[in-house]
Amino acid sequence: MESGCRRAEPGAVALRLAKPEALDASELERFERLLSEDERGRWRGFRSREAAAQFLVGRGLLRSALSDCADITPERWRFGADAHGKPRIASPTIPQDLRFNLSHTRSLVALAVCEGFEVGVDVEEIRPLDIAELAPLALAPEERSAFEKLAPDERLERFYTLWTLKEAYAKARGFGLSLPFPEIVFEPCDGGWRLARAPQDAASWTFLTMRPTDRHRLAIAAEGPAVTVAVIGYLGPPAAAAGNDERGNGCRTEIADELMPERLDA
């Protein structure tokens, strides 16, 4: 099964996607052989088979992707965390400044890899929510005002779009959910999204949102004014056409459409 051995160009984010339940036993066994002893212990400690599969596929995908970028065998990678808890490569020492971020939800794992700048990715399964209860915890006042003007059938999609954008951005900065989401403000811009306001941040950012399947919403946040995003590999059976994407950061984001895989089966 093809995992995608190509790398994104310098200044780009390489995005890989995987559907854990679609992988055959040989692929899962290959990923298991790549795990460190600590990772293998964590994997075996999951009570949920679904959570265990997400962890295994995420770690296997990460190790394989990093070895596409450096002359290191996948089982040699070791990982640590920075002062804020964001995962980093601990060893071996390599000349590239590789950075990565993982996200998973039911039926989908997403991995973003880049060199020399921060990146965050979030993927969520779209399912019914009590939006009235969650909106004050996740949206800024101006976002809620715009949200309330939407038709009822548009609100769930908008909520997931904003949530994934904010979580991807918070992960890229290394703060995760500790960054107050109502203080992060996104606004539409030329068919995409731009960061209008955020706590203690003067950096330029690139954002991408997309629907990799009919039931998932994904967002990427990349540090820099015009970062490209290339979907260069997937694990799982292909289905129809590639998902729609919405781009923005000043609305100059680009995605390498020629590298988009076919949409994964939902």
C-alpha positions in Angstrom: 0.0 0.0 0.0 1.5 3.3 -1.1 2.2 5.8 1.8 3.7 8.6 -0.3 7.5 8.9 -0.2 7.6 12.3 -1.8 8.5 15.4 0.2 7.1 18.8 0.0 9.3 21.6 -1.4 11.2 23.9 1.0 8.8 26.4 2.6 6.0 23.9 2.3 4.0 21.6 4.6 3.8 18.0 3.7 0.4 16.6 4.8 -0.2 12.8 5.1 -3.5 11.2 5.8 -4.4 7.7 7.0 -7.6 5.8 7.7 -6.5 3.3 10.4 -9.3 0.7 10.0 -8.6 0.5 6.3 -5.0 -0.7 6.8 -4.3 -4.4 6.4 -2.5 -6.6 9.0 0.9 -6.4 7.2 0.9 -2.6 7.3 0.0 -2.5 11.0 2.7 -5.1 11.7 5.2 -3.0 9.9 4.3 0.1 11.9 4.5 -2.0 15.1 8.1 -3.0 14.3 9.0 0.7 14.1 7.9 1.6 17.6 10.2 2.3 20.5 9.8 0.2 23.6 8.1 3.2 25.3 5.7 3.6 22.4 5.0 -0.1 22.3 4.1 0.0 26.0 1.8 3.0 25.5 0.2 1.3 22.5 -0.5 -1.9 24.4 -1.9 0.1 27.3 -4.9 1.5 25.4 -8.2 0.0 26.4 -9.9 1.1 23.3 -8.9 -0.7 20.1 -9.8 2.4 18.1 -7.5 4.6 20.2 -4.7 2.0 20.0 -5.0 1.9 16.2 -4.9 5.7 16.0 -1.7 5.8 18.1 0.0 3.0 16.1 -0.8 4.5 12.7 0.1 8.0 13.9 3.5 6.9 15.2 4.2 4.7 12.2 3.2 7.4 9.8 5.4 10.0 11.6 8.5 7.7 11.7 8.1 6.8 8.0 7.6 10.5 7.0 10.6 11.8 8.9 12.8 9.1 7.2 11.5 10.4 3.9 13.2 13.7 4.8 16.4 12.4 6.4 18.8 9.5 6.0 17.6 7.9 9.2 15.8 4.5 9.4 12.3 4.9 10.9 12.9 2.9 14.1 15.8 5.2 15.1 13.8 8.3 15.8 13.3 9.4 19.4 10.9 12.1 20.5 10.7 14.6 23.4 8.9 17.8 24.1 9.7 21.5 24.3 9.0 23.8 27.3 5.3 24.0 26.4 5.0 20.3 25.8 5.0 20.4 22.0 6.5 17.2 20.6 10.0 17.5 19.0 12.7 15.2 17.6 15.0 14.4 20.4 17.5 12.2 18.5 19.3 11.5 16.3 20.9 14.8 15.4 20.2 15.8 11.8 21.1 18.8 9.7 17.5 19.6 8.9 15.2 21.5 11.3 12.3 19.1 10.9 9.1 19.9 12.7 5.8 18.0 12.8 2.3 17.8 14.2 -0.1 14.9 14.5 -3.9 14.9 14.9 -6.4 12.0 15.0 -10.1 11.5 15.3 -12.4 8.6 14.5 -11.4 7.1 11.1 -8.7 9.6 10.3 -5.1 10.4 11.2 -3.4 13.5 9.9 0.3 14.3 10.0 2.0 17.6 9.0 5.8 17.8 8.5 7.8 20.9 7.5 11.3 22.3 7.9 12.3 25.4 9.8 8.9 26.8 10.9 6.1 25.9 13.2 3.1 23.9 12.1 -0.1 22.7 13.7 -2.8 20.4 12.3 -6.2 19.4 13.6 -8.8 17.0 12.2 -12.2 16.4 13.7 -15.1 14.1 12.8 -18.2 16.2 12.2 -20.9 15.0 14.5 -23.9 16.8 16.1 -23.1 19.1 18.9 -24.8 21.4 21.3 -23.5 24.5 19.6 -25.4 26.9 21.8 -23.5 25.6 24.8 -20.1 25.4 23.1 -20.0 28.6 21.2 -19.3 30.9 24.2 -16.4 28.6 25.1 -14.8 28.6 21.6 -15.9 31.7 19.7 -15.0 35.3 20.1 -18.0 37.8 20.3 -17.6 38.9 16.7 -17.4 35.3 15.5 -20.6 34.5 17.5 -22.3 37.5 16.0 -21.5 36.3 12.4 -22.3 32.8 13.4 -25.9 33.7 14.5 -26.6 35.3 11.1 -26.0 31.9 9.4 -28.8 29.6 8.3 -29.2 26.8 10.9 -27.9 24.1 8.5 -24.6 26.1 8.0 -23.8 26.5 11.7 -22.4 23.1 12.4 -19.9 23.3 9.5 -18.9 26.8 10.5 -18.3 25.8 14.1 -16.0 22.9 13.1 -14.2 25.1 10.7 -13.4 27.7 13.4 -12.6 25.0 16.0 -10.1 23.2 13.8 -8.5 26.5 12.8 -8.1 27.6 16.4 -6.8 24.2 17.6 -4.3 23.9 14.7 -3.1 27.5 15.5 -2.8 26.8 19.2 -0.9 23.6 18.5 1.5 25.4 16.1 2.3 27.9 18.8 2.8 25.1 21.3 0.0 26.0 23.7 -2.8 23.6 22.8 -6.1 24.1 24.6 -4.4 26.3 27.2 -4.7 29.2 24.7 -8.1 30.9 25.3 -10.1 30.2 22.1 -12.5 33.2 22.5 -9.4 35.4 22.3 -8.4 34.0 18.9 -10.4 35.6 16.1 -10.6 34.4 12.5 -12.5 36.2 9.8 -13.3 35.2 6.2 -11.0 36.5 3.5 -11.3 35.9 -0.2 -12.7 32.4 0.2 -10.4 31.5 3.0 -9.6 32.6 6.5 -7.3 35.1 8.1 -6.2 35.5 11.7 -7.7 38.8 12.9 -6.5 38.8 16.5 -4.7 36.5 18.9 -2.9 36.9 22.3 0.7 38.0 22.2 1.3 37.1 18.5 2.8 39.4 15.9 3.9 36.6 13.5 2.5 36.0 10.0 0.6 32.8 9.5 -0.8 30.7 6.7 -4.1 28.7 7.2 -5.8 26.0 5.2 -9.1 24.3 5.8 -10.3 21.3 3.9 -12.7 18.3 3.9 -10.6 15.2 3.4 -13.7 13.1 3.7 -17.4 13.7 3.8 -17.4 13.4 7.6 -14.2 15.2 8.6 -12.9 18.8 8.8 -9.2 19.5 8.8 -7.2 22.7 9.3 -3.5 23.5 9.1 -1.7 26.5 10.6 1.8 27.3 9.4 4.2 30.0 10.5 4.9 32.3 7.6 3.1 34.6 5.2 2.7 32.3 2.1 3.3 28.7 3.0 2.2 26.0 0.5 0.5 22.8 1.6 0.9 19.6 -0.4 -1.1 16.4 0.4 1.6 14.0 -0.6 0.4 10.6 0.7 -2.4 8.7 2.2 -3.0 5.2 3.6 -6.5 3.9 2.9 -8.6 3.1 -0.1 -9.3 6.0 -2.5 -12.8 7.0 -3.2 -14.2 10.0 -5.2 -12.6 13.4 -5.8 -10.4 15.4 -3.6 -12.0 17.5 -0.8 -12.6 21.2 -1.2 -10.0 23.5 0.4 -10.3 27.0 1.8 -7.1 29.1 2.0 -6.1 32.1 3.9 -3.6 34.1 6.0 -3.9 37.3 4.2 -5.5 34.9 1.8 -2.4 33.9 -0.1 -2.2 30.3 0.8 -1.6 27.8 -1.9 -2.1 24.0 -2.0 -0.3 21.8 -4.5 -3.5 20.4 -6.1 -1.5 18.2 -8.4 -0.4 16.2 -5.3 -3.9 15.9 -3.8 -4.8 12.2 -3.3 -8.3 11.1 -4.1 -10.7 11.7 -1.2 -10.6 8.9 1.3 -13.6 6.7 1.8 -15.9 8.0 4.6 
